[in-house]
Amino acid sequence: MRYGGAFSFSNVDVQYQHAKRTMLTIYHDGEEYEKVDLQDIPTEAEMIQLMHNKGFQLKPEEEVASIRQIGAEAKRREEGERNNRMEEMKRKMEAYRANKKKSVEL
């Protein structure tokens, strides 16, 4: 639910942990109430239904639209940066191969 899904609900805080299972921890009055493993939920629609079933409320539509727009812009920026890094790596590899070929020819 990256780029807007979980952030679309009130009272939801997302903490990404690399190489950890995706878990929803629900708190009541500051005490851990329930943990739900989200790893095997295949679609966003099922995730949203789960959030509704657990009692989470969607934020106002205008706020959700703004969150999704910010997320989409961040995703485009990340993809652009990744593409730039890949192009730079490609240029360096081509330069390395060209230099290696010249040194073999000498």
N, C-alpha and C positions, 0 to 999 in steps of 0.2 A: 504494500500500500504506500509505496514511496511516491513523493511528489503530489501529496494531497489526500490520499486515502485516509490514513489514521489521523492526520492533522485536520480533517474535516469534522471531527467529533470534538465536542467540548470535554474538558478535563482529561485529555489524553496527552501523555508525554512520551516521546519516542526516544529510545537510546539504542543506537546501533552498536552491536558487539561483533566484531569480525570472528568468523569461524565458530559461532554459537548458534544453537537452534533458535528459531524465532518464537518467542514466548510473549503472551499477553499476561501481565500480572495485574490483577484487580485488587484495589485497596478500598476498604471501608473504614472511615474514621482513623486513617493513618495506619491501620493494621492490614497486613497481607490477608486477603480473603480467598483468592482463587488464582490458580495459574492455568492457562490454556495454551497448549502447544499449537502454534499456527502453521507449522511447517507443511502440513499436508492439506491445507485449504487451497484448492486449485484456482479459484476465480475471485476477482474483486467483488462480484455480486454476493458470493457466499461469505466473504469476509465482512461485507457491510451488513448482511443479515445477522451474522454472529454478533457484531457490535450492537445492533438493535436489540437482539435477544438478551444481551448482557446489560441492557439498560442505558447504553450511551446515546446521547442526543446529538444530532447534526448541528453544526454551527449555522448561522444565517446564510442563505444562498449566496449573497454578495461576497461574504467573507470567504466561503468555500471557493467561489470562482477566482477570487484574488489569489488565494493560496495555490490553486492549480496553475494559474498563469505564472506565478513566481517559480513554481516547480518546473514547469515546462521550459521556462527561460534558463533555469539552472541546468537542466538536462541538455539543452542545445549548447550551452557554453561548455559543459564538461565534454560533450562529444567533439566540439571544435578543438578544444585543448588537446584531447586525445589524438585527434587526426593530425594536428600540428606536430605532436611528439612523434607520431609514427612517420610522418614525412621527413622530419629531421633525422630520425634513425635510418631511414632509407637512404637519404643523401650521404650520411656518414659511411654507411656500408658500401655504397657505390664508390665513394672516394677511396675507401680502404682497398677495395678490390682493384681499382684502377692503379693505385700505388703499388700494390702487390704484383700486378701484371707487369708494370714497368720494371720493377726490380728483378723479376725473373728473366725478362728480355735482355737486361744488361748483362 
